[in-house]
Structure formats: C-alpha cells, structure tokens
Amino acid sequence: MMMARAAMWSAWRTRLYDMSGNVWEWCEDDWHSSYTGALADGNAWVDSPRGLFRVFRGGSWISDNDCRSAIRSYGSPAHAHINFGFRLAW
C-alpha cells in the first residue's frame, strides 16, 4: 500500500478516479443485496421510505483484502469510523 496524489493515474474504464485505498466512501444509495431492479440511468437507488442501511464502496487502508473499487458493503448512516468518508461528485 502507498499514498498517492489525487488523479495521479488516468481514470479507469468505469470513469472512476482514486476509489481504492483511502477510506470507505458512503454512497447515497440505500442497501440492496443484489442489483436486481437497480436504476440504469446512474441515479441513486433510493427507497421510499428510506432503508435502514446505506451503501459504502471502495475499501480502506485498514484492510488490504477489501481495498478495491468494486467492493461494496453497507452500514447505518449513523455509524462513524476513522476509515469512513465521502466524496463529492458532480
């Protein structure tokens, strides 16, 4: 593992930069155990009423095994930890 400047490498085919290694990143999406029924337009998959858990992605420096952009998990939005964060995207 090593630290790197933001956007040090080119974006991946998924058009993501810097998704691995820093902190788990909270997402707006409510947790669903599979992608069945997921939105195809890129918008957040939000239930009404809101679900109890939100998605977080990207792995963290705290665990080498989970440090990859494709990994996802879930937790309560009230949960805080030193290896959780968020990113602003537009």
TORPA-4810 file (N, C-alpha, C, O; in nm, 3 decimals):
<nodes>
NODE_1_0.084_-0.117_0.000_0.000_0.000_0.000_0.089_0.124_0.000_0.197_0.125_0.058_M
NODE_2_0.041_0.229_-0.066_0.113_0.355_-0.065_0.016_0.470_-0.081_-0.095_0.453_-0.132_M
NODE_3_0.056_0.585_-0.038_-0.025_0.704_-0.056_0.005_0.764_-0.193_0.116_0.751_-0.244_M
NODE_4_-0.094_0.830_-0.252_-0.076_0.891_-0.384_-0.158_1.019_-0.393_-0.259_1.034_-0.325_A
NODE_5_-0.113_1.111_-0.478_-0.189_1.233_-0.504_-0.320_1.199_-0.575_-0.328_1.099_-0.646_R
NODE_6_-0.421_1.281_-0.558_-0.548_1.263_-0.628_-0.525_1.271_-0.779_-0.447_1.354_-0.826_A
NODE_7_-0.594_1.186_-0.853_-0.587_1.180_-1.000_-0.444_1.159_-1.051_-0.408_1.208_-1.157_A
NODE_8_-0.364_1.087_-0.975_-0.227_1.059_-1.016_-0.224_0.968_-1.140_-0.134_0.978_-1.224_M
NODE_9_-0.324_0.879_-1.150_-0.334_0.789_-1.264_-0.457_0.825_-1.345_-0.545_0.898_-1.298_W
NODE_10_-0.465_0.776_-1.465_-0.581_0.800_-1.551_-0.705_0.733_-1.494_-0.695_0.639_-1.415_S
NODE_11_-0.821_0.782_-1.535_-0.947_0.720_-1.491_-0.956_0.579_-1.548_-0.901_0.550_-1.655_A
NODE_12_-1.026_0.493_-1.477_-1.047_0.355_-1.523_-1.157_0.355_-1.627_-1.219_0.458_-1.654_W
NODE_13_-1.182_0.239_-1.687_-1.291_0.227_-1.783_-1.424_0.270_-1.723_-1.513_0.315_-1.796_R
NODE_14_-1.438_0.256_-1.594_-1.561_0.294_-1.524_-1.570_0.445_-1.502_-1.667_0.494_-1.444_T
NODE_15_-1.467_0.519_-1.547_-1.456_0.664_-1.531_-1.440_0.706_-1.385_-1.476_0.818_-1.347_R
NODE_16_-1.388_0.617_-1.303_-1.363_0.648_-1.163_-1.217_0.681_-1.141_-1.129_0.619_-1.202_L
NODE_17_-1.191_0.775_-1.057_-1.057_0.807_-1.010_-1.048_0.776_-0.861_-1.144_0.797_-0.787_Y
NODE_18_-0.936_0.726_-0.819_-0.899_0.724_-0.677_-1.002_0.659_-0.586_-1.030_0.711_-0.477_D
NODE_19_-1.060_0.549_-0.627_-1.162_0.486_-0.544_-1.106_0.385_-0.444_-1.181_0.337_-0.359_M
NODE_20_-0.981_0.353_-0.452_-0.927_0.249_-0.364_-0.825_0.305_-0.267_-0.744_0.390_-0.302_S
NODE_21_-0.832_0.256_-0.146_-0.721_0.273_-0.056_-0.729_0.379_0.049_-0.657_0.371_0.149_G
NODE_22_-0.812_0.478_0.034_-0.814_0.582_0.135_-0.915_0.546_0.243_-0.877_0.498_0.350_N
NODE_23_-1.040_0.567_0.218_-1.145_0.533_0.313_-1.262_0.470_0.238_-1.278_0.489_0.118_V
NODE_24_-1.343_0.394_0.311_-1.471_0.353_0.254_-1.549_0.480_0.226_-1.548_0.573_0.307_W
NODE_25_-1.617_0.486_0.114_-1.690_0.606_0.076_-1.840_0.581_0.080_-1.892_0.493_0.011_E
NODE_26_-1.908_0.659_0.163_-2.053_0.649_0.173_-2.116_0.688_0.040_-2.069_0.780_-0.027_W
NODE_27_-2.223_0.618_0.002_-2.299_0.650_-0.119_-2.441_0.689_-0.079_-2.487_0.657_0.031_C
NODE_28_-2.509_0.757_-0.166_-2.647_0.797_-0.139_-2.742_0.678_-0.143_-2.849_0.682_-0.081_E
NODE_29_-2.706_0.573_-0.215_-2.794_0.458_-0.237_-2.831_0.386_-0.109_-2.748_0.369_-0.019_D
NODE_30_-2.958_0.344_-0.100_-2.998_0.251_0.004_-2.941_0.114_-0.030_-2.918_0.083_-0.146_D
NODE_31_-2.918_0.031_0.073_-2.860_-0.102_0.052_-2.962_-0.196_-0.009_-3.077_-0.203_0.036_W
NODE_32_-2.919_-0.269_-0.111_-2.994_-0.380_-0.171_-2.895_-0.494_-0.185_-2.780_-0.472_-0.223_H
NODE_33_-2.939_-0.616_-0.155_-2.845_-0.728_-0.155_-2.800_-0.770_-0.294_-2.701_-0.842_-0.308_S
NODE_34_-2.871_-0.727_-0.398_-2.829_-0.756_-0.536_-2.862_-0.634_-0.623_-2.919_-0.536_-0.575_S
NODE_35_-2.824_-0.641_-0.749_-2.853_-0.531_-0.841_-2.985_-0.550_-0.916_-3.018_-0.470_-1.004_Y
NODE_36_-3.061_-0.653_-0.883_-3.191_-0.676_-0.945_-3.283_-0.558_-0.914_-3.310_-0.529_-0.798_T
NODE_37_-3.331_-0.492_-1.017_-3.418_-0.376_-1.000_-3.344_-0.244_-0.990_-3.406_-0.139_-0.970_G
NODE_38_-3.211_-0.247_-1.004_-3.132_-0.124_-0.993_-3.163_-0.028_-1.108_-3.200_-0.070_-1.217_A
NODE_39_-3.148_0.100_-1.081_-3.168_0.201_-1.184_-3.055_0.193_-1.286_-2.940_0.170_-1.249_L
NODE_40_-3.087_0.213_-1.411_-2.986_0.205_-1.517_-2.939_0.343_-1.562_-2.853_0.354_-1.649_A
NODE_41_-2.996_0.450_-1.505_-2.965_0.584_-1.553_-2.856_0.656_-1.473_-2.826_0.772_-1.499_D
NODE_42_-2.797_0.587_-1.375_-2.690_0.648_-1.297_-2.736_0.721_-1.172_-2.653_0.766_-1.092_G
NODE_43_-2.866_0.734_-1.153_-2.917_0.799_-1.032_-2.907_0.706_-0.913_-2.899_0.584_-0.928_N
NODE_44_-2.907_0.764_-0.794_-2.902_0.685_-0.671_-3.027_0.599_-0.660_-3.137_0.641_-0.697_A
NODE_45_-3.009_0.477_-0.609_-3.119_0.384_-0.589_-3.169_0.403_-0.447_-3.118_0.342_-0.353_W
NODE_46_-3.270_0.487_-0.432_-3.321_0.527_-0.301_-3.462_0.474_-0.284_-3.548_0.494_-0.371_V
NODE_47_-3.487_0.408_-0.172_-3.620_0.356_-0.141_-3.706_0.465_-0.077_-3.655_0.564_-0.025_D
NODE_48_-3.838_0.443_-0.083_-3.930_0.533_-0.015_-4.029_0.446_0.062_-4.110_0.376_0.001_S
NODE_49_-4.026_0.450_0.195_-3.937_0.530_0.279_-3.793_0.479_0.272_-3.768_0.368_0.226_P
NODE_50_-3.700_0.562_0.319_-3.558_0.527_0.316_-3.532_0.399_0.392_-3.595_0.373_0.495_R
NODE_51_-3.438_0.318_0.340_-3.397_0.197_0.409_-3.312_0.230_0.531_-3.269_0.344_0.549_G
NODE_52_-3.287_0.130_0.613_-3.208_0.150_0.734_-3.059_0.162_0.705_-2.985_0.222_0.783_L
NODE_53_-3.014_0.104_0.593_-2.872_0.099_0.563_-2.840_0.169_0.432_-2.922_0.172_0.340_F
NODE_54_-2.718_0.225_0.423_-2.667_0.287_0.301_-2.547_0.209_0.252_-2.483_0.136_0.328_R
NODE_55_-2.517_0.224_0.125_-2.404_0.158_0.062_-2.277_0.237_0.089_-2.279_0.360_0.088_V
NODE_56_-2.166_0.168_0.111_-2.036_0.231_0.105_-1.947_0.146_0.017_-1.964_0.024_0.011_F
NODE_57_-1.850_0.210_-0.050_-1.767_0.145_-0.152_-1.621_0.182_-0.137_-1.584_0.277_-0.068_R
NODE_58_-1.538_0.104_-0.205_-1.401_0.143_-0.230_-1.294_0.086_-0.140_-1.176_0.101_-0.170_G
NODE_59_-1.330_0.022_-0.033_-1.228_-0.032_0.056_-1.155_0.075_0.134_-1.183_0.194_0.122_G
NODE_60_-1.061_0.031_0.214_-0.994_0.123_0.304_-0.852_0.077_0.330_-0.818_-0.040_0.312_S
NODE_61_-0.771_0.170_0.373_-0.633_0.140_0.410_-0.627_0.043_0.526_-0.524_-0.019_0.550_W
NODE_62_-0.737_0.028_0.599_-0.738_-0.056_0.718_-0.740_-0.205_0.684_-0.709_-0.288_0.770_I
NODE_63_-0.777_-0.241_0.561_-0.786_-0.382_0.523_-0.738_-0.402_0.379_-0.806_-0.361_0.285_S
NODE_64_-0.624_-0.464_0.362_-0.571_-0.491_0.229_-0.666_-0.575_0.144_-0.674_-0.554_0.023_D
NODE_65_-0.737_-0.669_0.205_-0.825_-0.758_0.129_-0.944_-0.687_0.067_-0.997_-0.733_-0.034_N
NODE_66_-0.986_-0.577_0.125_-1.105_-0.506_0.077_-1.073_-0.380_-0.001_-1.163_-0.302_-0.031_D
NODE_67_-0.950_-0.358_-0.034_-0.908_-0.234_-0.097_-0.919_-0.244_-0.249_-0.820_-0.265_-0.318_C
NODE_68_-1.042_-0.230_-0.300_-1.067_-0.233_-0.445_-1.197_-0.160_-0.473_-1.288_-0.160_-0.389_R
NODE_69_-1.208_-0.099_-0.588_-1.324_-0.015_-0.618_-1.453_-0.094_-0.631_-1.561_-0.040_-0.606_S
NODE_70_-1.445_-0.221_-0.670_-1.565_-0.299_-0.693_-1.630_-0.348_-0.564_-1.744_-0.393_-0.565_A
NODE_71_-1.559_-0.338_-0.454_-1.618_-0.390_-0.330_-1.721_-0.293_-0.277_-1.705_-0.171_-0.287_I
NODE_72_-1.827_-0.347_-0.221_-1.929_-0.265_-0.158_-1.980_-0.336_-0.034_-1.974_-0.458_-0.024_R
NODE_73_-2.028_-0.258_0.057_-2.086_-0.311_0.179_-2.193_-0.214_0.225_-2.236_-0.128_0.147_S
NODE_74_-2.237_-0.226_0.349_-2.344_-0.138_0.395_-2.330_-0.113_0.544_-2.261_-0.185_0.616_Y
NODE_75_-2.396_-0.008_0.588_-2.397_0.026_0.729_-2.500_0.132_0.757_-2.561_0.189_0.666_G
NODE_76_-2.520_0.157_0.883_-2.613_0.261_0.926_-2.552_0.398_0.899_-2.433_0.418_0.924_S
NODE_77_-2.630_0.493_0.849_-2.576_0.628_0.827_-2.526_0.693_0.956_-2.448_0.788_0.951_P
NODE_78_-2.570_0.643_1.069_-2.526_0.699_1.197_-2.389_0.646_1.239_-2.329_0.697_1.334_A
NODE_79_-2.338_0.546_1.169_-2.210_0.484_1.203_-2.094_0.573_1.160_-2.091_0.622_1.047_H
NODE_80_-2.000_0.594_1.248_-1.881_0.672_1.216_-1.757_0.592_1.253_-1.756_0.518_1.351_A
NODE_81_-1.653_0.606_1.173_-1.527_0.537_1.198_-1.417_0.611_1.123_-1.445_0.682_1.026_H
NODE_82_-1.294_0.594_1.166_-1.183_0.667_1.102_-1.159_0.626_0.958_-1.095_0.700_0.884_I
NODE_83_-1.208_0.510_0.916_-1.186_0.468_0.778_-1.310_0.484_0.691_-1.320_0.419_0.587_N
NODE_84_-1.405_0.570_0.732_-1.524_0.601_0.652_-1.518_0.748_0.611_-1.476_0.833_0.689_F
NODE_85_-1.560_0.776_0.490_-1.562_0.913_0.442_-1.666_0.929_0.333_-1.757_0.848_0.321_G
NODE_86_-1.650_1.033_0.254_-1.740_1.055_0.142_-1.665_1.133_0.036_-1.560_1.192_0.063_F
NODE_87_-1.717_1.134_-0.084_-1.659_1.215_-0.190_-1.769_1.296_-0.254_-1.883_1.251_-0.264_R
NODE_88_-1.734_1.414_-0.297_-1.828_1.498_-0.371_-1.810_1.471_-0.518_-1.698_1.472_-0.569_L
NODE_89_-1.920_1.447_-0.587_-1.914_1.420_-0.730_-2.023_1.499_-0.800_-2.131_1.520_-0.746_A
NODE_90_-1.994_1.540_-0.919_-2.096_1.612_-0.997_-2.083_1.575_-1.142_-2.159_1.624_-1.225_W
</nodes>
